[in-house]
Structures are given as structure tokens and as C-alpha cells.
Amino acid sequence: MSLLPTLITDTPISTNYRIDSKLTSRLSLLAVAVVGSLSLIGCQKPAETSAETNSTATKTETAETATTPAADGDTIKVGILHSLSGTMAISETSLKDTALMTIDEINANGGVLGKQLEPIVVDPASDWPLFAEKARQLLTQDKVDVIFGGWTSVSRKSVLPVVEELNGLMFYPVQYEGQEQSENIFYTGAAPNQQAIPAVEYLMSPEGGSAERFVLLGTDYVYPRTTNQILRAFLKSKGVAETDIMEEYTPFGFSNYQTIVGNIKSFSTGKKTAVISTINGDSNVPFYRELANQGIKASDIPVMAFSVGEEELRGIDTSLLQGHLASWNYFMSVKNPVNSGFTKKYKKYALDHKLPNAEKVVTNDPMEATYVGINMWKQAVEKAGTTNVDKVRISMGGQTFDAPSGYTLKMDEENHHLWKPVMIGQIRADGQFDVISKTPKVIRAEPWSQYIPK
């Protein structure tokens, strides 16, 4: 049995979905308050005092008042919280599709606890306050037992106080800046020590070109700024002078990179220079096009991207971008039986559901992290024998999964982060990556960086 997802949005996406036109007419007071707090770089580490015990009891009581466990009904409801419109749709739509594919696969194999999973899809439309409002809706109105979603850190930080207040559970599938740890979030993307730091170490190595000067270029929000704060401190610890670090930010949806790329060319004069890109969303397309327009090759100024993968490269003529780099924990091109099955399943899902450009769909790191997260949650629910958040939280610790990356990933028992490998990929002319460096084993995440204060 395959349950069609319920899509709650103001814009019809597919005729297979039930449409609810209520979406953007208002923002909750909580959502507005969350946005007001987003200038803070990170969350405080959870307190290890009696106050935490009291707050946990309060959260559980609040959640029990607000929701009835979906597992008591005919299905188990699962929330899918990804932007299907706006600047982040280029990256997040494929995560929604991966989640639905994974749910279909689980349902075809008997579901969870003998029940089918029922996906509830909402579109926060790249609107950060709306992430908080839609998360609250999923937990209190739609009665979901878990939420899978988010891409940007500002979206995650919008949702965090909601899931903590209501004792909900969220799985976040994208690399991020760290400096955060919540009992109500499981982080299946990379922490900085599983992506950013190893990537810069590679660029400084002889194999990576022995870069001496660095451009920190990102979208203007919490993930790039905090990551670059960590990287600036790391570079200084390695003897890189302040004058050899250029840092610049652009808004979401920015498209005119002509001046910025020109400045990068000027800055690179005299020393081997590399760009560390934390540009997110559809701005990646004009950035890479401008690199090509100004004749910048990877052999001149390599770009190491943290938020560009196979999906983003589908909209670019990659023949001019060969040799530029990305740091992830998975690439579609890795060869192993698990990945072969994963990519074939997604291609079949795309064709069966008539996704746009289904013949050319790709997989990427956040898609793999989504797939791993949903399967780990399933395993944890079955181990706990219930969808109860407090019990699932406990059973998540130590869960393992043989991932498409070719590694067995583990959910850390203490910090809610995955142990993951680190890979460096080099862009090919066909938009795929050659994996040119990878760790021999998975690396434990360090959510709290040693390079900046907690």
C-alpha cells in the first residue's frame, strides 16, 4: 500500500495532492519572535542542571496536551518541511522527493510497527518565520510524530524553539555551522569538523594546491558567517595572515557577481589563492557562470564549495567548471552496491512520479542524509516499540545504517550527530564529481568548535 502525501500549501504542486489553501495569510507571534533572535550566532549548549529536568517535564506535558500520538490511529503521520518555492527550492525540492521515496519504500516493506507512514508535506516557501509556523501546524494540527526538513540554518533555528516547546522531533539533513545541540533535533548532515575544516586542510596541502590566501564567500546568514568565523580562527592558527583572508557576503537570491569575481581575481595576485564558498540556493548558478565568464579556471583559483552538489550543478554548463571542488560526506559517483541501489531507486521514483527532468535526476549529500535519517528513525521506533518522542530519542542513540556513501554511519549516543566520512570531490564535465580524497573511516562530529567560544 502506498499512501499519497498530503500537501498543505497555497500553490498546487501536483493533482495527486489534497490542497489546503491556508498558508501565508499570517505569521504566528512565536515565528516573529524567532526571527528577531536570528542575529544570535548559535544556540546555547543545553544546560546540565535540575532546570533541564524541570523543562523536560514541562515539554512532555505540553506535547501531550497538544498532540495525540499518531501511532494510535490507522497510520503514523510524518511531517515533510521543505521549501518547494522561493530561493531554496532549487536545493530542497529533491529532499522532499527523497523523503517521499523513502516512505514509499518503507510502506512497501510493511511500514513501521505494522502501520503505514502517512507523509504530510508543507511548503514554508523559503520564508524563515513560516518554517516555525508550519512546524507548529505539523505538530499541533496534523499530529505528526516526527518532522524531516530544513536546509538553511536560519530555517532550523526557526523550528528549534517550536520542537523544544512541544517536545517534537526533527531530523535536519544538511551540513551546518555547529554551536548547537538540542534534545529535539537529530543532525544527519556534517558538523564543521566533518566538512569545513578538512576541506581547508586539503587546500593547504600539496595535493590540494598549497593555497596561502583564502576568500571566504557566502550567503549572508548564520551558517556561512559562523562557519567562516571558525575557518578564520583555524587559518590564523595555521599562520595565515589577516591580510591573506578576504571575507564577503551576499543576500539570498543574489545574482550579480561580476564585481565580486573581479575583486577575487585582484586579491589572488601574488599568492596561491582558493575560494571557500558557502553560497546557498539558486545564487550558485550565476556565481559559477560569472567565474566562467571571467575565465577563472580551477587551476588558477580553485573554488571549494560546501553547499553545491550534483543537484545545483544541473543548471550550469559544467564543462567550464572542471576541477573546482566540493566537500561533502557523499557523492553520487561513489561506487558500491548500496549506492547503486539508492540511485536506481531514486531514478525509478522520478520516472514513476513524472518529476521534472526525470531522465536526468541526480542524488546528492543532503538527499543521502535524508534517506539515512528516515531509516534510522524507523529503526529507533521499532526498537522503542512506540513513536513516543522521549522513548525514540533514547533508542536513536547508537543506531547504525549502511549508507549509500559506502560507510556504516552511527548516531552518536551523546550529541545527536552522525559519525560520517569526509570526501573531497572534483567537478567533472558531466556535472558529477570524481572523489579525489576521502577518510578511511567515519569521523565523530564535534558540534562545539574549539576555534570559537561556546
BELKAVEN-V292125 format. One record per backbone hydrogen bond with DSSP energy under -0.5 kcal/mol. NH is the residue of the N-H (numbers start at 1). CO is the residue of the C=O. If there is no record, write none. Layout:
BEGIN
nh,co
NH,CO
NH,CO
END
This chain:
BEGIN
nh,co
3,1
6,119
7,5
7,18
8,6
8,121
9,7
17,14
23,21
32,28
33,29
34,30
35,31
36,32
37,33
37,34
38,35
40,37
43,179
46,181
49,47
52,49
53,49
54,50
55,51
56,52
57,53
58,54
59,55
60,56
61,57
62,58
63,59
64,60
65,61
66,62
67,63
72,69
73,70
76,116
77,75
78,118
79,146
80,120
81,79
81,148
82,80
82,122
84,82
89,86
91,88
92,88
93,89
95,92
96,92
97,93
98,94
99,95
100,96
101,97
102,98
103,99
104,100
105,101
106,102
107,103
108,104
109,105
109,106
110,107
111,106
112,115
115,112
116,74
118,76
119,117
120,78
121,6
121,119
122,80
123,8
124,122
127,124
128,126
130,127
131,127
131,128
132,128
133,129
134,130
135,131
136,132
137,133
138,134
139,135
140,136
141,137
142,137
144,138
145,77
146,77
147,169
148,79
149,171
150,81
156,152
157,153
158,154
159,155
160,156
161,157
162,159
163,159
164,160
165,161
166,162
167,163
168,163
170,184
171,147
172,170
172,186
173,171
176,190
179,447
185,182
186,170
187,416
188,172
188,186
189,172
194,191
195,192
197,192
199,195
200,196
201,197
202,198
203,199
204,200
205,201
205,202
208,202
209,206
210,205
211,203
212,272
213,272
214,244
215,274
216,214
216,246
217,215
217,276
218,248
219,278
220,250
221,219
225,221
226,222
227,223
228,224
229,225
230,226
231,227
232,228
233,229
234,230
235,231
236,232
237,233
238,234
238,235
239,236
240,235
244,241
245,242
246,214
248,216
250,218
254,251
257,255
261,257
262,258
263,259
264,260
265,261
266,262
267,263
268,264
269,266
271,268
274,213
275,302
276,215
277,275
277,304
278,217
278,276
282,87
283,280
284,281
285,282
286,282
287,283
288,284
289,285
290,286
291,287
292,288
293,289
294,290
295,292
296,291
297,295
298,322
300,297
301,297
302,273
304,275
304,302
305,303
305,325
306,277
309,307
313,309
314,310
314,311
315,312
316,313
318,316
320,317
321,318
323,427
324,321
325,303
326,425
327,305
328,326
328,423
334,331
336,334
340,336
341,337
342,338
343,339
344,340
345,341
346,342
347,343
348,344
349,345
350,346
351,347
352,348
353,349
354,351
355,350
358,355
360,357
361,358
368,364
369,365
370,366
371,367
372,368
373,369
374,370
375,371
376,372
377,373
378,374
379,375
380,376
381,377
382,378
383,379
384,380
385,381
386,381
392,388
393,389
394,390
395,391
396,392
397,393
397,394
398,411
399,396
401,409
403,401
403,407
406,403
409,401
409,407
410,419
411,399
412,410
412,417
416,412
418,187
419,410
420,418
420,443
423,328
424,437
425,326
426,434
427,324
428,432
431,428
434,426
435,433
436,424
436,434
437,424
439,422
443,420
447,445
449,447
452,449
END
